[in-house]
Amino acid sequence: MNADLTALPTARTEPTGATKPTGPAAAGPGHGPLMLPEDGIVDPIAIEIAASGARPVALTQTERVLAAARILAAGGSRTDIATRLHVSGNTARRLAERARRVGDTGDLWAA
């Protein structure tokens, strides 16, 4: 199966008309909110990559919560969630709270 992906447009992660960020978020393309719309599909590979902190990965909100659950299950903290998922401290706190409410024990493979 051959697919030419070179013609695909680059996805922008910031809303149109947004001001340019400063600080770590201004590092360049792909360094911003890595959020995908909910599509009803949970990608376990993307969750594993994000939870391990190997590289930034765009996730849906559900996948973010599951990645946070994996980090917490492996003994990680909210700081680890913020670092690995490339989110703010407040977002990491909210993700940790949601992960605990869901009761998902996560997966120790990702840590």
C-alpha positions as CSV (number, residue, x, y, z in Angstrom):
1,M,0.0,0.0,0.0
2,N,1.5,3.3,-1.1
3,A,0.3,6.6,0.3
4,D,1.9,9.9,-0.5
5,L,1.7,12.0,2.7
6,T,3.9,14.8,1.6
7,A,1.0,16.8,0.3
8,L,-0.8,16.8,3.6
9,P,-1.0,20.2,5.4
10,T,0.8,20.6,8.7
11,A,-1.6,20.6,11.6
12,R,-1.6,23.8,13.7
13,T,-2.1,23.4,17.4
14,E,-3.1,27.0,18.2
15,P,-6.4,28.7,17.3
16,T,-6.5,31.1,14.3
17,G,-5.7,34.6,15.4
18,A,-4.0,33.6,18.6
19,T,-1.1,35.7,19.8
20,K,2.4,34.2,19.7
21,P,3.3,32.5,23.0
22,T,6.4,33.4,24.9
23,G,8.5,31.1,27.0
24,P,8.7,27.3,26.6
25,A,5.6,27.2,24.4
26,A,7.3,29.4,21.8
27,A,10.0,26.8,21.1
28,G,8.6,26.1,17.7
29,P,6.1,24.0,15.7
30,G,4.7,21.1,17.7
31,H,5.4,22.7,21.0
32,G,2.0,23.8,22.2
33,P,-1.3,22.2,23.2
34,L,-1.2,18.7,21.9
35,M,-4.9,18.2,22.0
36,L,-7.0,16.2,19.5
37,P,-10.8,16.2,19.3
38,E,-12.6,13.2,20.8
39,D,-13.1,10.7,18.0
40,G,-14.2,7.7,20.1
41,I,-10.9,5.9,19.5
42,V,-8.4,5.3,22.2
43,D,-4.9,4.8,20.9
44,P,-2.9,2.7,23.5
45,I,0.4,3.2,21.6
46,A,0.0,7.0,21.8
47,I,-0.8,6.8,25.5
48,E,2.2,4.6,26.1
49,I,4.5,7.0,24.3
50,A,3.1,10.1,26.1
51,A,3.2,8.5,29.5
52,S,6.8,7.4,29.1
53,G,7.7,11.0,28.1
54,A,9.7,9.7,25.0
55,R,8.3,12.5,22.8
56,P,5.4,14.8,22.6
57,V,2.2,13.1,21.3
58,A,-1.2,14.7,20.4
59,L,-3.8,13.0,22.5
60,T,-7.6,13.3,23.0
61,Q,-8.8,14.3,26.5
62,T,-9.6,10.6,27.3
63,E,-6.1,9.5,26.3
64,R,-4.6,12.3,28.4
65,V,-6.5,11.1,31.5
66,L,-5.4,7.5,30.8
67,A,-1.8,8.6,30.3
68,A,-2.0,10.5,33.6
69,A,-3.3,7.3,35.2
70,R,-0.4,5.3,33.9
71,I,2.1,7.9,35.3
72,L,0.4,7.9,38.7
73,A,0.2,4.1,38.8
74,A,3.9,3.9,38.3
75,G,4.5,6.2,41.2
76,G,4.7,9.4,39.3
77,S,3.6,12.8,40.5
78,R,1.7,15.7,39.1
79,T,5.0,17.2,38.1
80,D,5.8,14.1,36.1
81,I,2.4,14.4,34.4
82,A,3.1,18.0,33.5
83,T,6.5,17.2,32.1
84,R,5.6,14.1,30.2
85,L,2.3,15.3,28.7
86,H,3.6,18.8,28.1
87,V,0.8,20.5,30.0
88,S,0.7,23.2,32.7
89,G,0.7,22.4,36.4
90,N,-3.0,23.2,36.7
91,T,-3.8,20.9,33.8
92,A,-1.7,18.2,35.4
93,R,-3.6,18.6,38.6
94,R,-7.0,18.3,36.9
95,L,-5.8,15.3,34.9
96,A,-4.6,13.6,38.1
97,E,-7.9,14.2,39.8
98,R,-9.8,12.8,36.8
99,A,-7.6,9.8,36.6
100,R,-8.1,9.0,40.3
101,R,-11.9,9.5,39.9
102,V,-12.0,7.1,36.9
103,G,-10.1,4.6,39.0
104,D,-8.0,3.4,36.2
105,T,-4.9,1.8,37.6
106,G,-2.9,2.6,34.5
107,D,-0.1,0.4,33.2
108,L,3.3,0.1,34.7
109,W,4.9,-0.6,31.2
110,A,4.8,3.1,30.4
111,A,6.8,4.3,33.3
